[in-house]
Amino acid sequence: MTAQPTRHPLVEDYLARLEGLLRGVEPGERQETLAGVREHIEASLAGSGNDDAAVRRVLDELGSPEAVAGAAYDEKPSPAPRPPATSRAWLPMLVAVLEG
């Protein structure tokens, strides 16, 4: 039996950082975003193993926690402090797909 991808130390660190950055987002939306990111990571790692290289590749493709949190803040209707912007213009679309 293989370990769950979301139990990998790199994934746990990524998700903890993302959760901290999402403090200003409504709790339900925060949990939905985190669940979508977890699902994406698990689906991306299915069949490829949980070795450090595979996990790093998936997290790099996903983008930094700051970028994912920024996309969540972009979808928030009221103004809220947001993390610094990144150059990953495709990320808001990815987050929308993950939430869908």
N, CA, C and O atoms as CSV, one atom per row, in Angstrom:
chain,resi,resn,atom,element,x,y,z
A,1,MET,N,N,0.849,-1.185,0.000
A,1,MET,CA,C,0.000,0.000,0.000
A,1,MET,C,C,0.891,1.243,0.000
A,1,MET,O,O,1.867,1.307,0.747
A,2,THR,N,N,0.562,2.211,-0.821
A,2,THR,CA,C,1.365,3.429,-0.900
A,2,THR,C,C,0.760,4.497,-0.004
A,2,THR,O,O,-0.436,4.492,0.285
A,3,ALA,N,N,1.613,5.405,0.423
A,3,ALA,CA,C,1.164,6.509,1.281
A,3,ALA,C,C,0.312,7.480,0.476
A,3,ALA,O,O,0.484,7.621,-0.735
A,4,GLN,N,N,-0.607,8.146,1.167
A,4,GLN,CA,C,-1.426,9.151,0.502
A,4,GLN,C,C,-0.539,10.309,0.065
A,4,GLN,O,O,0.327,10.745,0.825
A,5,PRO,N,N,-0.747,10.818,-1.165
A,5,PRO,CA,C,0.065,11.952,-1.627
A,5,PRO,C,C,-0.013,13.160,-0.715
A,5,PRO,O,O,0.972,13.881,-0.557
A,6,THR,N,N,-1.174,13.392,-0.109
A,6,THR,CA,C,-1.295,14.577,0.745
A,6,THR,C,C,-0.614,14.392,2.089
A,6,THR,O,O,-0.578,15.327,2.889
A,7,ARG,N,N,-0.074,13.210,2.359
A,7,ARG,CA,C,0.683,12.976,3.589
A,7,ARG,C,C,2.183,13.192,3.370
A,7,ARG,O,O,2.963,13.108,4.319
A,8,HIS,N,N,2.583,13.462,2.158
A,8,HIS,CA,C,3.996,13.715,1.871
A,8,HIS,C,C,4.391,15.030,2.551
A,8,HIS,O,O,3.621,15.990,2.502
A,9,PRO,N,N,5.567,15.101,3.183
A,9,PRO,CA,C,5.971,16.326,3.896
A,9,PRO,C,C,5.950,17.583,3.030
A,9,PRO,O,O,5.595,18.656,3.518
A,10,LEU,N,N,6.322,17.471,1.764
A,10,LEU,CA,C,6.294,18.653,0.891
A,10,LEU,C,C,4.867,19.126,0.648
A,10,LEU,O,O,4.606,20.328,0.590
A,11,VAL,N,N,3.946,18.178,0.506
A,11,VAL,CA,C,2.538,18.528,0.295
A,11,VAL,C,C,1.952,19.110,1.574
A,11,VAL,O,O,1.226,20.102,1.529
A,12,GLU,N,N,2.262,18.502,2.711
A,12,GLU,CA,C,1.754,19.022,3.983
A,12,GLU,C,C,2.222,20.460,4.217
A,12,GLU,O,O,1.450,21.301,4.678
A,13,ASP,N,N,3.487,20.736,3.899
A,13,ASP,CA,C,4.017,22.096,4.049
A,13,ASP,C,C,3.301,23.054,3.101
A,13,ASP,O,O,2.919,24.154,3.499
A,14,TYR,N,N,3.122,22.642,1.862
A,14,TYR,CA,C,2.446,23.471,0.854
A,14,TYR,C,C,1.029,23.806,1.328
A,14,TYR,O,O,0.618,24.965,1.302
A,15,LEU,N,N,0.286,22.779,1.763
A,15,LEU,CA,C,-1.097,22.992,2.189
A,15,LEU,C,C,-1.181,23.848,3.454
A,15,LEU,O,O,-2.102,24.653,3.592
A,16,ALA,N,N,-0.237,23.685,4.372
A,16,ALA,CA,C,-0.220,24.511,5.581
A,16,ALA,C,C,0.037,25.975,5.224
A,16,ALA,O,O,-0.612,26.872,5.762
A,17,ARG,N,N,0.976,26.210,4.324
A,17,ARG,CA,C,1.250,27.589,3.890
A,17,ARG,C,C,0.023,28.176,3.196
A,17,ARG,O,O,-0.344,29.324,3.446
A,18,LEU,N,N,-0.615,27.388,2.323
A,18,LEU,CA,C,-1.803,27.867,1.616
A,18,LEU,C,C,-2.923,28.184,2.600
A,18,LEU,O,O,-3.579,29.219,2.482
A,19,GLU,N,N,-3.143,27.306,3.560
A,19,GLU,CA,C,-4.204,27.555,4.541
A,19,GLU,C,C,-3.952,28.849,5.307
A,19,GLU,O,O,-4.886,29.611,5.559
A,20,GLY,N,N,-2.710,29.101,5.675
A,20,GLY,CA,C,-2.383,30.342,6.367
A,20,GLY,C,C,-2.648,31.574,5.515
A,20,GLY,O,O,-3.109,32.598,6.018
A,21,LEU,N,N,-2.357,31.470,4.234
A,21,LEU,CA,C,-2.584,32.594,3.324
A,21,LEU,C,C,-4.059,32.839,3.055
A,21,LEU,O,O,-4.446,33.937,2.654
A,22,LEU,N,N,-4.884,31.823,3.276
A,22,LEU,CA,C,-6.321,31.941,3.000
A,22,LEU,C,C,-7.127,32.373,4.229
A,22,LEU,O,O,-8.354,32.276,4.220
A,23,ARG,N,N,-6.467,32.841,5.270
A,23,ARG,CA,C,-7.183,33.237,6.492
A,23,ARG,C,C,-8.262,34.285,6.248
A,23,ARG,O,O,-9.272,34.301,6.952
A,24,GLY,N,N,-8.069,35.152,5.274
A,24,GLY,CA,C,-9.032,36.210,5.010
A,24,GLY,C,C,-10.193,35.795,4.123
A,24,GLY,O,O,-11.077,36.606,3.847
A,25,VAL,N,N,-10.206,34.563,3.678
A,25,VAL,CA,C,-11.279,34.051,2.822
A,25,VAL,C,C,-12.323,33.385,3.715
A,25,VAL,O,O,-11.979,32.781,4.731
A,26,GLU,N,N,-13.585,33.495,3.341
A,26,GLU,CA,C,-14.682,32.876,4.087
A,26,GLU,C,C,-14.348,31.400,4.329
A,26,GLU,O,O,-13.872,30.723,3.418
A,27,PRO,N,N,-14.592,30.893,5.544
A,27,PRO,CA,C,-14.179,29.534,5.904
A,27,PRO,C,C,-14.638,28.438,4.939
A,27,PRO,O,O,-13.860,27.539,4.621
A,28,GLY,N,N,-15.863,28.497,4.477
A,28,GLY,CA,C,-16.350,27.490,3.530
A,28,GLY,C,C,-15.592,27.526,2.220
A,28,GLY,O,O,-15.247,26.487,1.659
A,29,GLU,N,N,-15.338,28.726,1.740
A,29,GLU,CA,C,-14.578,28.892,0.500
A,29,GLU,C,C,-13.129,28.445,0.699
A,29,GLU,O,O,-12.533,27.838,-0.191
A,30,ARG,N,N,-12.572,28.748,1.864
A,30,ARG,CA,C,-11.199,28.322,2.171
A,30,ARG,C,C,-11.103,26.802,2.124
A,30,ARG,O,O,-10.188,26.256,1.508
A,31,GLN,N,N,-12.052,26.108,2.778
A,31,GLN,CA,C,-12.034,24.646,2.799
A,31,GLN,C,C,-12.248,24.070,1.401
A,31,GLN,O,O,-11.644,23.058,1.047
A,32,GLU,N,N,-13.098,24.704,0.617
A,32,GLU,CA,C,-13.344,24.255,-0.762
A,32,GLU,C,C,-12.075,24.389,-1.605
A,32,GLU,O,O,-11.740,23.494,-2.381
A,33,THR,N,N,-11.380,25.505,-1.449
A,33,THR,CA,C,-10.133,25.712,-2.192
A,33,THR,C,C,-9.090,24.685,-1.783
A,33,THR,O,O,-8.436,24.089,-2.639
A,34,LEU,N,N,-8.929,24.473,-0.474
A,34,LEU,CA,C,-7.958,23.489,0.013
A,34,LEU,C,C,-8.307,22.086,-0.481
A,34,LEU,O,O,-7.422,21.332,-0.885
A,35,ALA,N,N,-9.585,21.736,-0.449
A,35,ALA,CA,C,-10.009,20.416,-0.919
A,35,ALA,C,C,-9.723,20.260,-2.417
A,35,ALA,O,O,-9.285,19.200,-2.863
A,36,GLY,N,N,-9.973,21.316,-3.183
A,36,GLY,CA,C,-9.698,21.261,-4.617
A,36,GLY,C,C,-8.219,21.079,-4.908
A,36,GLY,O,O,-7.846,20.327,-5.808
A,37,VAL,N,N,-7.383,21.762,-4.152
A,37,VAL,CA,C,-5.933,21.627,-4.332
A,37,VAL,C,C,-5.491,20.215,-3.950
A,37,VAL,O,O,-4.688,19.602,-4.653
A,38,ARG,N,N,-6.016,19.698,-2.836
A,38,ARG,CA,C,-5.691,18.318,-2.429
A,38,ARG,C,C,-6.073,17.325,-3.522
A,38,ARG,O,O,-5.284,16.449,-3.878
A,39,GLU,N,N,-7.291,17.466,-4.053
A,39,GLU,CA,C,-7.751,16.565,-5.105
A,39,GLU,C,C,-6.849,16.651,-6.331
A,39,GLU,O,O,-6.518,15.631,-6.936
A,40,HIS,N,N,-6.457,17.857,-6.692
A,40,HIS,CA,C,-5.581,18.036,-7.844
A,40,HIS,C,C,-4.243,17.333,-7.613
A,40,HIS,O,O,-3.736,16.647,-8.500
A,41,ILE,N,N,-3.682,17.504,-6.435
A,41,ILE,CA,C,-2.392,16.878,-6.116
A,41,ILE,C,C,-2.529,15.354,-6.165
A,41,ILE,O,O,-1.696,14.675,-6.767
A,42,GLU,N,N,-3.570,14.821,-5.539
A,42,GLU,CA,C,-3.764,13.374,-5.527
A,42,GLU,C,C,-3.959,12.823,-6.932
A,42,GLU,O,O,-3.388,11.790,-7.281
A,43,ALA,N,N,-4.764,13.510,-7.742
A,43,ALA,CA,C,-4.995,13.047,-9.112
A,43,ALA,C,C,-3.715,13.123,-9.939
A,43,ALA,O,O,-3.438,12.232,-10.742
A,44,SER,N,N,-2.947,14.173,-9.746
A,44,SER,CA,C,-1.714,14.348,-10.511
A,44,SER,C,C,-0.654,13.323,-10.135
A,44,SER,O,O,0.166,12.936,-10.967
A,45,LEU,N,N,-0.671,12.887,-8.886
A,45,LEU,CA,C,0.329,11.924,-8.433
A,45,LEU,C,C,-0.128,10.473,-8.592
A,45,LEU,O,O,0.671,9.555,-8.407
A,46,ALA,N,N,-1.387,10.253,-8.927
A,46,ALA,CA,C,-1.892,8.890,-9.085
A,46,ALA,C,C,-1.084,8.170,-10.159
A,46,ALA,O,O,-0.979,8.634,-11.294
A,47,GLY,N,N,-0.532,7.058,-9.789
A,47,GLY,CA,C,0.230,6.257,-10.734
A,47,GLY,C,C,1.661,6.689,-10.925
A,47,GLY,O,O,2.451,5.945,-11.507
A,48,SER,N,N,2.025,7.879,-10.450
A,48,SER,CA,C,3.405,8.336,-10.655
A,48,SER,C,C,4.238,8.225,-9.388
A,48,SER,O,O,5.432,8.524,-9.407
A,49,GLY,N,N,3.639,7.807,-8.307
A,49,GLY,CA,C,4.374,7.651,-7.057
A,49,GLY,C,C,4.422,8.937,-6.265
A,49,GLY,O,O,4.010,10.004,-6.721
A,50,ASN,N,N,4.942,8.792,-5.057
A,50,ASN,CA,C,5.013,9.936,-4.152
A,50,ASN,C,C,6.445,10.330,-3.862
A,50,ASN,O,O,6.720,10.919,-2.816
A,51,ASP,N,N,7.367,10.018,-4.765
A,51,ASP,CA,C,8.749,10.391,-4.491
A,51,ASP,C,C,8.895,11.910,-4.571
A,51,ASP,O,O,8.066,12.599,-5.166
A,52,ASP,N,N,9.950,12.408,-3.969
A,52,ASP,CA,C,10.150,13.859,-3.885
A,52,ASP,C,C,10.105,14.536,-5.247
A,52,ASP,O,O,9.522,15.612,-5.376
A,53,ALA,N,N,10.704,13.931,-6.262
A,53,ALA,CA,C,10.745,14.552,-7.592
A,53,ALA,C,C,9.345,14.694,-8.175
A,53,ALA,O,O,9.010,15.736,-8.738
A,54,ALA,N,N,8.526,13.653,-8.045
A,54,ALA,CA,C,7.161,13.715,-8.587
A,54,ALA,C,C,6.338,14.757,-7.836
A,54,ALA,O,O,5.586,15.517,-8.445
A,55,VAL,N,N,6.481,14.790,-6.522
A,55,VAL,CA,C,5.727,15.757,-5.719
A,55,VAL,C,C,6.154,17.176,-6.071
A,55,VAL,O,O,5.304,18.048,-6.249
A,56,ARG,N,N,7.443,17.417,-6.173
A,56,ARG,CA,C,7.928,18.764,-6.537
A,56,ARG,C,C,7.404,19.190,-7.907
A,56,ARG,O,O,7.026,20.345,-8.103
A,57,ARG,N,N,7.383,18.244,-8.858
A,57,ARG,CA,C,6.895,18.563,-10.204
A,57,ARG,C,C,5.429,19.002,-10.138
A,57,ARG,O,O,5.052,20.003,-10.747
A,58,VAL,N,N,4.610,18.256,-9.403
A,58,VAL,CA,C,3.186,18.586,-9.299
A,58,VAL,C,C,2.994,19.935,-8.607
A,58,VAL,O,O,2.188,20.749,-9.057
A,59,LEU,N,N,3.720,20.176,-7.527
A,59,LEU,CA,C,3.580,21.451,-6.815
A,59,LEU,C,C,4.068,22.618,-7.667
A,59,LEU,O,O,3.486,23.701,-7.621
A,60,ASP,N,N,5.135,22.408,-8.447
A,60,ASP,CA,C,5.614,23.461,-9.345
A,60,ASP,C,C,4.577,23.776,-10.416
A,60,ASP,O,O,4.362,24.940,-10.754
A,61,GLU,N,N,3.934,22.738,-10.949
A,61,GLU,CA,C,2.893,22.951,-11.968
A,61,GLU,C,C,1.689,23.681,-11.382
A,61,GLU,O,O,1.062,24.502,-12.051
A,62,LEU,N,N,1.375,23.373,-10.132
A,62,LEU,CA,C,0.243,24.016,-9.473
A,62,LEU,C,C,0.513,25.497,-9.233
A,62,LEU,O,O,-0.395,26.322,-9.341
A,63,GLY,N,N,1.739,25.829,-8.912
A,63,GLY,CA,C,2.102,27.206,-8.605
A,63,GLY,C,C,2.302,27.369,-7.108
A,63,GLY,O,O,1.969,26.477,-6.329
A,64,SER,N,N,2.831,28.478,-6.721
A,64,SER,CA,C,3.116,28.722,-5.311
A,64,SER,C,C,1.821,28.848,-4.510
A,64,SER,O,O,0.773,29.172,-5.069
A,65,PRO,N,N,1.891,28.593,-3.210
A,65,PRO,CA,C,0.709,28.818,-2.374
A,65,PRO,C,C,0.213,30.264,-2.476
A,65,PRO,O,O,-0.988,30.522,-2.399
A,66,GLU,N,N,1.144,31.199,-2.649
A,66,GLU,CA,C,0.763,32.611,-2.798
A,66,GLU,C,C,-0.085,32.824,-4.055
A,66,GLU,O,O,-1.039,33.601,-4.042
A,67,ALA,N,N,0.268,32.134,-5.131
A,67,ALA,CA,C,-0.484,32.272,-6.381
A,67,ALA,C,C,-1.883,31.682,-6.250
A,67,ALA,O,O,-2.858,32.284,-6.701
A,68,VAL,N,N,-1.983,30.509,-5.635
A,68,VAL,CA,C,-3.289,29.873,-5.452
A,68,VAL,C,C,-4.155,30.732,-4.531
A,68,VAL,O,O,-5.338,30.935,-4.805
A,69,ALA,N,N,-3.576,31.233,-3.445
A,69,ALA,CA,C,-4.329,32.098,-2.529
A,69,ALA,C,C,-4.754,33.378,-3.238
A,69,ALA,O,O,-5.867,33.860,-3.029
A,70,GLY,N,N,-3.891,33.926,-4.065
A,70,GLY,CA,C,-4.228,35.128,-4.821
A,70,GLY,C,C,-5.443,34.908,-5.698
A,70,GLY,O,O,-6.299,35.786,-5.809
A,71,ALA,N,N,-5.524,33.736,-6.323
A,71,ALA,CA,C,-6.686,33.421,-7.163
A,71,ALA,C,C,-7.952,33.339,-6.315
A,71,ALA,O,O,-9.017,33.784,-6.744
A,72,ALA,N,N,-7.842,32.776,-5.125
A,72,ALA,CA,C,-9.003,32.693,-4.235
A,72,ALA,C,C,-9.452,34.080,-3.802
A,72,ALA,O,O,-10.651,34.343,-3.712
A,73,TYR,N,N,-8.500,34.971,-3.532
A,73,TYR,CA,C,-8.852,36.340,-3.157
A,73,TYR,C,C,-9.462,37.088,-4.333
A,73,TYR,O,O,-10.332,37.937,-4.139
A,74,ASP,N,N,-9.020,36.787,-5.546
A,74,ASP,CA,C,-9.589,37.429,-6.731
A,74,ASP,C,C,-11.073,37.105,-6.871
A,74,ASP,O,O,-11.848,37.926,-7.361
A,75,GLU,N,N,-11.465,35.910,-6.440
A,75,GLU,CA,C,-12.864,35.493,-6.547
A,75,GLU,C,C,-13.704,35.989,-5.383
A,75,GLU,O,O,-14.930,35.880,-5.422
A,76,LYS,N,N,-13.077,36.526,-4.356
A,76,LYS,CA,C,-13.789,37.023,-3.176
A,76,LYS,C,C,-14.494,38.332,-3.538
A,76,LYS,O,O,-13.856,39.235,-4.080
A,77,PRO,N,N,-15.798,38.457,-3.252
A,77,PRO,CA,C,-16.547,39.647,-3.643
A,77,PRO,C,C,-16.144,40.922,-2.919
A,77,PRO,O,O,-16.161,41.994,-3.524
A,78,SER,N,N,-15.782,40.840,-1.643
A,78,SER,CA,C,-15.416,42.053,-0.928
A,78,SER,C,C,-13.904,42.203,-0.885
A,78,SER,O,O,-13.176,41.212,-0.942
A,79,PRO,N,N,-13.429,43.443,-0.783
A,79,PRO,CA,C,-11.985,43.636,-0.733
A,79,PRO,C,C,-11.378,42.971,0.496
A,79,PRO,O,O,-11.925,43.036,1.596
A,80,ALA,N,N,-10.258,42.345,0.284
A,80,ALA,CA,C,-9.534,41.704,1.381
A,80,ALA,C,C,-8.054,41.780,1.071
A,80,ALA,O,O,-7.672,41.862,-0.096
A,81,PRO,N,N,-7.218,41.755,2.088
A,81,PRO,CA,C,-5.788,41.755,1.817
A,81,PRO,C,C,-5.431,40.504,1.032
A,81,PRO,O,O,-5.929,39.418,1.327
A,82,ARG,N,N,-4.589,40.651,0.057
A,82,ARG,CA,C,-4.215,39.493,-0.729
A,82,ARG,C,C,-2.713,39.363,-0.821
A,82,ARG,O,O,-1.986,40.350,-0.708
A,83,PRO,N,N,-2.256,38.160,-1.022
A,83,PRO,CA,C,-0.824,37.940,-1.164
A,83,PRO,C,C,-0.302,38.579,-2.436
A,83,PRO,O,O,-1.091,38.959,-3.300
A,84,PRO,N,N,1.006,38.706,-2.570
A,84,PRO,CA,C,1.575,39.311,-3.764
A,84,PRO,C,C,1.185,38.564,-5.034
A,84,PRO,O,O,1.042,37.342,-5.030
A,85,ALA,N,N,1.018,39.308,-6.110
A,85,ALA,CA,C,0.669,38.724,-7.410
A,85,ALA,C,C,1.855,37.952,-7.973
A,85,ALA,O,O,3.010,38.204,-7.626
A,86,THR,N,N,1.538,37.011,-8.847
A,86,THR,CA,C,2.588,36.244,-9.514
A,86,THR,C,C,2.398,36.347,-11.012
A,86,THR,O,O,1.452,36.970,-11.494
A,87,SER,N,N,3.307,35.730,-11.738
A,87,SER,CA,C,3.227,35.781,-13.193
A,87,SER,C,C,2.451,34.600,-13.770
A,87,SER,O,O,2.477,34.395,-14.984
A,88,ARG,N,N,1.776,33.835,-12.956
A,88,ARG,CA,C,1.040,32.662,-13.440
A,88,ARG,C,C,-0.406,33.069,-13.748
A,88,ARG,O,O,-1.302,32.858,-12.930
A,89,ALA,N,N,-0.623,33.638,-14.900
A,89,ALA,CA,C,-1.938,34.129,-15.284
A,89,ALA,C,C,-2.950,32.994,-15.449
A,89,ALA,O,O,-4.153,33.238,-15.355
A,90,TRP,N,N,-2.510,31.796,-15.685
A,90,TRP,CA,C,-3.394,30.645,-15.884
A,90,TRP,C,C,-3.944,30.095,-14.575
A,90,TRP,O,O,-4.896,29.315,-14.593
A,91,LEU,N,N,-3.379,30.476,-13.456
A,91,LEU,CA,C,-3.755,29.874,-12.192
A,91,LEU,C,C,-5.215,30.118,-11.795
A,91,LEU,O,O,-5.862,29.182,-11.325
A,92,PRO,N,N,-5.766,31.323,-11.959
A,92,PRO,CA,C,-7.181,31.494,-11.575
A,92,PRO,C,C,-8.093,30.531,-12.310
A,92,PRO,O,O,-9.074,30.056,-11.737
A,93,MET,N,N,-7.791,30.233,-13.564
A,93,MET,CA,C,-8.612,29.300,-14.317
A,93,MET,C,C,-8.484,27.889,-13.719
A,93,MET,O,O,-9.473,27.164,-13.610
A,94,LEU,N,N,-7.267,27.511,-13.336
A,94,LEU,CA,C,-7.048,26.199,-12.731
A,94,LEU,C,C,-7.845,26.071,-11.435
A,94,LEU,O,O,-8.492,25.050,-11.203
A,95,VAL,N,N,-7.802,27.089,-10.601
A,95,VAL,CA,C,-8.521,27.049,-9.339
A,95,VAL,C,C,-10.031,26.960,-9.605
A,95,VAL,O,O,-10.739,26.230,-8.911
A,96,ALA,N,N,-10.516,27.687,-10.590
A,96,ALA,CA,C,-11.945,27.630,-10.923
A,96,ALA,C,C,-12.328,26.228,-11.368
A,96,ALA,O,O,-13.393,25.734,-10.997
A,97,VAL,N,N,-11.485,25.584,-12.151
A,97,VAL,CA,C,-11.756,24.216,-12.596
A,97,VAL,C,C,-11.751,23.264,-11.406
A,97,VAL,O,O,-12.615,22.393,-11.299
A,98,LEU,N,N,-10.774,23.431,-10.508
A,98,LEU,CA,C,-10.681,22.572,-9.339
A,98,LEU,C,C,-11.891,22.740,-8.433
A,98,LEU,O,O,-12.360,21.772,-7.833
A,99,GLU,N,N,-12.394,23.954,-8.331
A,99,GLU,CA,C,-13.553,24.196,-7.480
A,99,GLU,C,C,-14.835,23.708,-8.123
A,99,GLU,O,O,-15.824,23.476,-7.428
A,100,GLY,N,N,-14.837,23.550,-9.430
A,100,GLY,CA,C,-16.039,23.125,-10.160
A,100,GLY,C,C,-16.288,21.711,-10.048
A,100,GLY,O,O,-17.262,21.210,-10.609
